[in-house]
Amino acid sequence: MTAATQRSEVPVTAELVHAILLKTGGWQGADLRVLLYYLTAAPIGGIVRETGKEIAHKLMLSEGNVSKSIKRLRDGEWITLAYSVGNVRFHKVGPQTLALTGAPAPAEQPMAEVHHLSLHRSRERG
């Protein structure tokens, strides 16, 4: 499955981007750019498995500005914490953003699947 096919579950339409622009008109700094990154980096509602540092590098913004934007977006429920690994947090779009898409909230994504393997000892050991 290609990235374009994967992201087509809920399309990012001109109407959606327009609605976001109207709702975020008074925002400061890089908040809109960071929100648009979360909106387009994974299927809508999917976890963006990139750190703030990686996002800052891709958007050519300082890590501090991206960190502040992520906090403001999380406080406003535009993005939400999906999970943490140590001090590293991973987010996905939040209820404010999902409401504008008209799509239902997606099912939770597991971090990983665990499969148990049965181990059998060989009787031929000598």
Contacts in CASP RR format, 6 or more apart in sequence:
PFRMAT RR
TARGET T0000
AUTHOR 0000-0000-0000
METHOD contacts of the structure
MODEL  1
MTAATQRSEVPVTAELVHAILLKTGGWQGADLRVLLYYLTAAPIGGIVRE
TGKEIAHKLMLSEGNVSKSIKRLRDGEWITLAYSVGNVRFHKVGPQTLAL
TGAPAPAEQPMAEVHHLSLHRSRERG
6 43 0 8 1.000
7 40 0 8 1.000
7 42 0 8 1.000
7 43 0 8 1.000
7 44 0 8 1.000
9 43 0 8 1.000
9 44 0 8 1.000
10 43 0 8 1.000
10 44 0 8 1.000
10 45 0 8 1.000
10 101 0 8 1.000
10 103 0 8 1.000
12 39 0 8 1.000
12 40 0 8 1.000
12 44 0 8 1.000
16 100 0 8 1.000
16 101 0 8 1.000
17 36 0 8 1.000
19 100 0 8 1.000
20 32 0 8 1.000
20 35 0 8 1.000
20 36 0 8 1.000
20 39 0 8 1.000
20 97 0 8 1.000
20 100 0 8 1.000
21 32 0 8 1.000
23 96 0 8 1.000
23 100 0 8 1.000
24 31 0 8 1.000
24 32 0 8 1.000
24 35 0 8 1.000
25 32 0 8 1.000
29 65 0 8 1.000
29 69 0 8 1.000
30 59 0 8 1.000
30 61 0 8 1.000
30 65 0 8 1.000
30 66 0 8 1.000
30 69 0 8 1.000
31 69 0 8 1.000
31 72 0 8 1.000
31 73 0 8 1.000
33 59 0 8 1.000
33 61 0 8 1.000
33 69 0 8 1.000
34 55 0 8 1.000
34 59 0 8 1.000
34 61 0 8 1.000
34 66 0 8 1.000
34 69 0 8 1.000
34 70 0 8 1.000
34 73 0 8 1.000
35 69 0 8 1.000
35 73 0 8 1.000
35 78 0 8 1.000
35 79 0 8 1.000
35 93 0 8 1.000
35 97 0 8 1.000
37 48 0 8 1.000
37 55 0 8 1.000
37 58 0 8 1.000
37 59 0 8 1.000
38 48 0 8 1.000
38 73 0 8 1.000
38 79 0 8 1.000
38 91 0 8 1.000
38 92 0 8 1.000
38 93 0 8 1.000
38 97 0 8 1.000
39 93 0 8 1.000
39 97 0 8 1.000
41 48 0 8 1.000
41 50 0 8 1.000
42 48 0 8 1.000
42 49 0 8 1.000
42 92 0 8 1.000
43 106 0 8 1.000
44 93 0 8 1.000
44 97 0 8 1.000
44 98 0 8 1.000
44 101 0 8 1.000
44 103 0 8 1.000
44 106 0 8 1.000
45 92 0 8 1.000
45 93 0 8 1.000
45 94 0 8 1.000
45 98 0 8 1.000
45 105 0 8 1.000
45 106 0 8 1.000
46 82 0 8 1.000
46 92 0 8 1.000
46 93 0 8 1.000
46 106 0 8 1.000
46 109 0 8 1.000
47 82 0 8 1.000
47 83 0 8 1.000
47 90 0 8 1.000
47 91 0 8 1.000
47 92 0 8 1.000
47 109 0 8 1.000
48 55 0 8 1.000
48 90 0 8 1.000
48 91 0 8 1.000
48 92 0 8 1.000
49 90 0 8 1.000
50 58 0 8 1.000
50 90 0 8 1.000
51 88 0 8 1.000
51 90 0 8 1.000
52 63 0 8 1.000
52 66 0 8 1.000
52 67 0 8 1.000
52 70 0 8 1.000
53 63 0 8 1.000
53 66 0 8 1.000
55 66 0 8 1.000
56 62 0 8 1.000
56 63 0 8 1.000
56 64 0 8 1.000
56 65 0 8 1.000
56 66 0 8 1.000
59 66 0 8 1.000
70 79 0 8 1.000
70 89 0 8 1.000
70 91 0 8 1.000
73 79 0 8 1.000
73 91 0 8 1.000
74 80 0 8 1.000
74 81 0 8 1.000
74 91 0 8 1.000
76 96 0 8 1.000
77 94 0 8 1.000
77 95 0 8 1.000
77 96 0 8 1.000
78 93 0 8 1.000
78 94 0 8 1.000
78 96 0 8 1.000
78 97 0 8 1.000
79 91 0 8 1.000
79 92 0 8 1.000
79 93 0 8 1.000
79 94 0 8 1.000
79 97 0 8 1.000
80 91 0 8 1.000
80 92 0 8 1.000
80 93 0 8 1.000
80 94 0 8 1.000
80 95 0 8 1.000
81 89 0 8 1.000
81 90 0 8 1.000
81 91 0 8 1.000
82 90 0 8 1.000
82 91 0 8 1.000
82 92 0 8 1.000
82 109 0 8 1.000
83 89 0 8 1.000
83 90 0 8 1.000
83 111 0 8 1.000
84 90 0 8 1.000
95 105 0 8 1.000
98 105 0 8 1.000
END
